[in-house]
Every structure is written in C-alpha cells, then in structure tokens.
C-alpha cells in the first residue's frame, strides 16, 4: 500500500482545503490533471468536495483492515501532506502481518519521489512471500 488512508486526519483535510483554494485550470496542478482527466476541473472538484464534506470526516476503514488475510507492505512518506505515519502504524496494529517502510524526504507519492527505495522494498517483500506462505 502506498500512502494508504484508513481514516481521515485533519492534516489531510487542511492540505486539500489549501489545494482547493488555489486551484485553477491554468495552474500547474490544473494542467497536470488535464493530462489524465477529460474534465480536470470537475474531477478535482468532485475529489475535494468528497474529502471536505463534513460527513466524510467520519470515514474509516479500520474494521475492514482486520479482515486482511495476506501480508501487506505499507509505505508512507514522512512529508506526506495528506497523511501521517499513524495511518500505516494503525494498519500494523490491526494486521500483524504488515511490513512498514517509512521514507524520509518523501511526500504522498513514494513511487514517484523515491522509486528505487520503493522497488527495493517491494522486491524484498515479494521475495519473502514463499517463506511466509510456507509458515502458514
């Protein structure tokens, strides 16, 4: 899991709110989103309105994480504006078969910001799977 969200944190909604207040189709973000979305503004507004809706503050999938039956590699950047280390630490509390990778100098996109570290961790994790399966 890369920068997973199990629950809503104030740091996340604050970052999204700040992002929303500065968004325009001509902004760097608007142009970037336009490369991947037919209607970038609508996509952005739909995303921000969902995360910033007062009712969404209660969104939580921690209970669903207790049903996991496979090993998990959870990766989180220390400088992620949208979530804290509490997300992956809580995942490990809920699912003991979770490996954590905490990356310094990394934000919300570990696979883009530190691809080598992510690839090395993923390769090591996948390499351990046969032994983990045999131990079950």
C-alpha positions in Angstrom: 0.0 0.0 0.0 1.4 3.4 -1.0 0.4 6.3 1.4 -2.8 4.5 2.4 -5.7 6.2 4.2 -7.6 4.2 6.8 -9.3 7.2 8.3 -9.5 11.0 7.8 -6.9 13.1 9.5 -7.0 16.9 10.0 -3.7 17.3 8.2 -5.3 15.7 5.1 -8.4 17.9 5.0 -6.3 21.0 5.7 -4.0 20.2 2.8 -6.9 19.5 0.5 -8.6 22.7 1.6 -5.5 24.7 0.8 -5.1 23.0 -2.5 -8.7 23.7 -3.4 -8.4 27.4 -2.6 -5.5 27.8 -5.0 -6.8 25.6 -7.9 -7.5 26.9 -11.3 -7.5 25.1 -14.7 -4.4 27.1 -15.7 -2.5 26.3 -12.5 0.3 23.7 -12.5 -2.0 21.3 -10.9 -4.8 22.0 -13.3 -2.6 21.5 -16.3 -1.2 18.3 -14.8 -4.7 16.9 -14.1 -5.8 17.8 -17.6 -3.2 15.3 -19.0 -5.1 12.5 -17.2 -8.7 13.6 -17.0 -11.2 14.5 -19.7 -12.7 17.2 -17.3 -9.9 18.0 -14.9 -11.8 20.7 -13.0 -14.8 18.5 -12.4 -12.6 15.6 -11.3 -10.7 17.9 -8.9 -13.9 19.5 -7.5 -15.5 16.1 -7.0 -12.5 14.8 -5.2 -12.1 17.9 -3.0 -15.8 18.1 -2.2 -15.9 14.5 -1.1 -12.9 14.8 1.2 -14.1 18.2 2.6 -17.7 17.2 3.2 -18.4 17.4 7.0 -19.9 13.9 7.0 -16.8 12.4 5.4 -14.7 13.3 8.5 -16.1 10.1 10.0 -15.0 7.9 7.1 -13.0 5.0 8.4 -12.0 1.6 7.0 -10.0 0.3 10.0 -12.5 -2.5 10.6 -12.1 -3.7 7.1 -8.3 -4.0 7.6 -8.9 -6.7 10.3 -10.2 -9.0 7.5 -6.9 -8.9 5.6 -5.5 -12.4 5.1 -2.4 -11.6 3.2 0.9 -10.0 4.1 1.0 -6.2 3.5 3.8 -3.8 2.7 2.7 -0.3 3.7 4.8 2.7 2.5 4.4 6.2 3.8 6.5 9.4 3.3 7.3 11.5 6.3 6.5 14.7 4.4 3.1 13.5 3.1 0.7 16.4 3.3 -2.3 14.1 3.2 -1.5 11.7 6.0 0.8 10.9 8.9 2.7 7.8 9.9 -0.3 7.0 12.1 -2.0 5.6 9.0 0.5 2.8 8.5 1.2 2.3 12.2 -2.5 1.7 12.7 -2.6 -0.7 9.9 0.1 -2.8 11.5 -1.8 -2.7 14.8 -4.8 -4.0 13.0 -3.0 -6.5 10.8 0.2 -8.0 12.4 1.4 -9.4 9.0 2.3 -5.8 7.9 5.7 -4.6 7.0 6.3 -0.8 7.1 8.6 1.4 5.1 8.8 5.0 6.3 10.6 7.3 3.9 12.3 10.5 4.9 12.2 13.4 2.4 9.1 11.9 0.8 5.6 13.1 0.3 2.4 11.5 -0.9 3.8 9.7 -4.0 6.6 7.4 -2.8 6.7 5.5 -6.1 7.5 8.8 -7.9 9.6 10.5 -5.3 11.7 7.6 -4.2 11.2 4.9 -6.9 14.4 3.0 -6.0 13.5 2.6 -2.3 10.0 1.5 -3.2 11.2 -1.0 -5.8 13.8 -2.4 -3.4 11.3 -2.8 -0.6 8.7 -4.3 -2.9 11.2 -6.8 -4.3 12.3 -7.8 -0.9 8.7 -8.2 0.3 7.7 -10.3 -2.7 10.8 -12.4 -2.2 9.7 -13.2 1.3 6.2 -14.3 0.3 7.0 -18.0 -0.4 8.5 -18.4 3.1 5.6 -16.5 4.6 3.1 -18.8 2.8 5.0 -21.9 3.9 4.9 -20.8 7.6 1.1 -20.5 7.5 
